[in-house]
Amino acid sequence: MLGPFAYFIWVVGFLCEVTVLVCALKKQVFRRYLLLNLYVVGLILSEFLRYKVLAEYGFSSQEYMYVYYYSDAVLTVFLYFALSTLYAQVFSEMKAERFVKMVMILLLGGTALFTYAVVEQSSSKLVTHFVIELSQNIYFVGLVLTYVLWAAILKLRETRSRLIQLVLSLGVYFSLHAANYAIRNVYPPLSSVFVPLTQVFGTFLPLAWAYAFWRLPEEERLVPSRLAVIPR
């Protein structure tokens, strides 16, 4: 079973997720950032489902493992498409939204095909292994795409504070999870150490989004000189 710290982080993460939706609705930006908020809704639903399975079958059960990894894969795909909406906003003035969405869908399809090709050659539990590997690969692709988007923000001199906050928080989140997966693959005995870290990472993104929706007005702009020094 999970310890008190894990349950505490679970409750904190749940409260952060609810706060995102409250802030988005209060500031009337739920529809503007629809996929981001739908991702948070998915997080809340998955928390309920995981807790139900955990309470009924236990942390070490196959049922909980299946629910955890399958829901994580679905949420990762949602987060990937949420990233595509940020791309569309950055490139909106260039009228490139449709092209961006097409490229993102092709990249996701290519990632899924690559994952299937690798897993099909090396695993007897094809579906389960595919789901786990797909989540990891999407995190790495999302990490690369987020930094590409940040480079585009700098190049296009994008100064919208809220948009920059959302992109930067995604970059940090993808970086944390990509590093987590990489270290766990290289040092499997340390997996038990990284389970609570994964939960802590999960609280970061909703907390950063809640701050962006509540504290950063849509029209607020950064001074270009400040934007240039943010990565440092």
C-alpha positions in Angstrom: 0.0 0.0 0.0 1.0 3.6 -0.4 2.4 5.5 2.5 1.2 8.7 4.1 3.5 10.9 2.0 2.1 9.4 -1.3 -1.5 10.0 -0.1 -0.6 13.5 0.8 0.9 14.2 -2.6 -2.1 12.6 -4.2 -4.5 14.9 -2.4 -2.3 18.0 -3.2 -2.2 17.1 -6.8 -6.0 16.6 -6.9 -6.6 20.0 -5.3 -4.2 21.6 -7.8 -6.1 20.0 -10.7 -9.5 21.3 -9.4 -7.9 24.7 -8.9 -6.9 24.9 -12.6 -10.5 24.4 -13.7 -11.8 26.9 -11.1 -9.3 29.5 -12.3 -10.1 28.8 -16.0 -13.8 29.2 -15.4 -13.4 32.2 -13.2 -11.2 34.0 -15.7 -13.4 32.8 -18.6 -10.6 31.1 -20.5 -11.9 27.5 -20.4 -12.9 27.4 -24.0 -9.8 29.3 -25.2 -7.6 26.7 -23.7 -10.1 23.9 -24.1 -7.7 21.0 -24.7 -5.5 22.0 -21.7 -8.6 22.0 -19.5 -9.9 18.8 -20.9 -6.5 17.2 -20.1 -7.0 18.4 -16.5 -10.5 16.9 -16.5 -9.0 13.7 -17.6 -6.5 13.9 -14.8 -9.3 14.2 -12.2 -11.2 11.3 -13.7 -8.1 9.1 -13.8 -7.4 10.0 -10.1 -10.8 8.7 -9.1 -10.5 5.6 -11.2 -7.0 4.8 -9.9 -8.0 5.3 -6.3 -11.0 3.0 -6.7 -8.9 0.3 -8.2 -6.1 0.9 -5.6 -8.6 0.6 -2.7 -10.1 -2.6 -4.2 -7.1 -4.5 -5.5 -4.0 -2.9 -3.9 -1.0 -1.1 -5.2 0.9 -4.2 -6.4 -2.1 -5.7 -8.3 -2.2 -6.3 -12.0 -5.5 -4.4 -12.1 -3.9 -1.3 -10.7 -0.9 -1.6 -13.0 -3.2 -1.9 -16.1 -5.3 1.1 -15.0 -2.3 3.2 -14.2 -0.4 2.7 -17.5 -3.4 2.7 -19.8 -4.8 5.9 -18.3 -1.3 7.4 -18.3 -1.1 6.7 -22.1 -4.4 8.3 -22.8 -3.5 11.4 -20.7 -0.2 11.7 -22.4 -1.9 11.8 -25.8 -4.3 14.5 -24.5 -1.3 16.5 -23.3 0.4 16.1 -26.7 -2.7 17.6 -28.4 -2.8 20.4 -25.7 0.7 21.3 -26.8 -0.5 21.5 -30.4 -3.0 24.2 -29.4 -0.2 26.2 -27.9 1.7 25.8 -31.2 -1.5 27.1 -33.0 -1.6 30.2 -30.8 2.0 31.0 -31.4 1.7 30.7 -35.1 -1.8 32.1 -35.3 -0.7 35.4 -36.9 1.0 33.4 -39.7 -2.3 31.6 -40.4 -0.6 28.2 -40.0 -2.9 26.5 -37.5 -4.1 23.9 -39.9 -0.6 23.0 -41.0 0.6 22.8 -37.4 -2.3 20.4 -36.5 -1.5 18.2 -39.5 2.2 18.0 -38.6 1.4 17.2 -34.9 -1.0 14.4 -36.0 1.6 13.0 -38.4 4.3 13.1 -35.6 2.0 11.3 -33.2 1.2 8.6 -35.8 4.9 8.2 -36.6 5.7 7.9 -32.9 3.0 5.2 -32.5 4.2 3.2 -35.5 7.8 3.4 -34.4 6.9 2.3 -30.9 4.8 -0.7 -32.3 7.7 -1.7 -34.5 10.2 -1.8 -31.6 7.8 -3.5 -29.2 6.6 -6.1 -31.7 10.1 -7.4 -32.0 10.9 -7.6 -28.3 7.9 -8.3 -26.2 5.3 -11.1 -25.8 2.9 -8.8 -23.9 2.5 -6.6 -26.9 -0.4 -4.4 -25.9 0.8 -3.6 -22.4 4.4 -3.1 -23.4 3.2 -0.9 -26.3 1.2 1.3 -24.0 4.1 1.8 -21.6 6.6 2.5 -24.4 4.2 4.8 -26.2 3.8 7.0 -23.1 7.6 7.3 -22.7 8.2 8.1 -26.4 5.5 10.8 -26.4 7.1 12.4 -23.4 10.4 12.6 -25.3 8.7 13.9 -28.5 6.8 16.4 -26.4 10.0 17.5 -24.8 11.6 18.2 -28.1 8.5 19.9 -29.5 8.2 22.2 -26.5 11.8 23.4 -26.9 11.2 23.9 -30.6 8.2 26.0 -29.7 10.2 28.0 -27.2 12.8 28.7 -29.9 9.9 29.9 -32.1 8.6 32.1 -29.4 12.1 33.8 -29.1 12.4 34.0 -32.9 8.9 35.5 -33.4 9.3 37.8 -30.3 6.1 36.5 -28.8 5.5 38.4 -25.5 2.1 37.1 -24.2 2.9 36.3 -20.5 0.3 33.7 -20.0 1.2 31.8 -23.2 4.9 31.9 -22.3 4.1 30.6 -18.8 2.1 27.7 -20.2 4.8 26.8 -22.7 7.6 27.0 -20.1 5.7 24.9 -17.6 5.1 22.2 -20.2 8.9 22.3 -21.0 9.8 21.7 -17.4 7.1 19.0 -17.0 8.2 17.1 -20.1 11.8 17.4 -19.0 11.1 16.0 -15.5 9.2 13.0 -16.9 11.7 12.3 -19.7 14.6 12.3 -17.2 12.6 10.1 -14.9 11.9 7.5 -17.6 15.5 7.6 -18.8 17.0 7.1 -15.3 14.5 4.3 -14.5 15.4 2.5 -17.7 19.1 2.8 -17.1 18.9 2.0 -13.3 15.9 -0.3 -12.8 16.7 -0.9 -9.1 16.0 2.8 -8.4 12.4 2.5 -9.7 10.9 2.5 -6.2 12.7 5.8 -5.5 11.2 7.4 -8.5 7.5 6.4 -7.9 7.0 9.3 -5.3 9.0 11.6 -7.5 6.6 11.0 -10.3 3.7 12.0 -8.0 5.5 15.2 -7.0 6.1 16.0 -10.7 2.4 15.6 -11.3 1.6 18.5 -9.0 3.8 20.9 -10.9 1.9 21.3 -14.1 -1.6 22.0 -12.7 0.0 24.4 -10.2 1.8 26.3 -12.9 -1.3 26.4 -15.1 -3.5 27.6 -12.2 -1.1 30.4 -11.6 -1.1 31.3 -15.3 -4.9 31.5 -15.5 -5.4 33.3 -12.2 -2.4 35.8 -12.1 -1.5 36.5 -15.7 -4.1 38.5 -17.7 -4.6 37.5 -21.4 -3.5 40.9 -22.6 -0.3 41.1 -20.3 2.9 41.3 -22.3 6.5 40.8 -21.3 9.1 43.4 -22.2 11.1 41.8 -25.1 14.4 42.3 -23.3 13.1 40.3 -20.3 11.9 37.6 -22.7 15.4 37.1 -24.1 16.9 36.3 -20.7 14.2 33.9 -19.4 16.1 30.7 -20.4 19.1 31.8 -18.4 
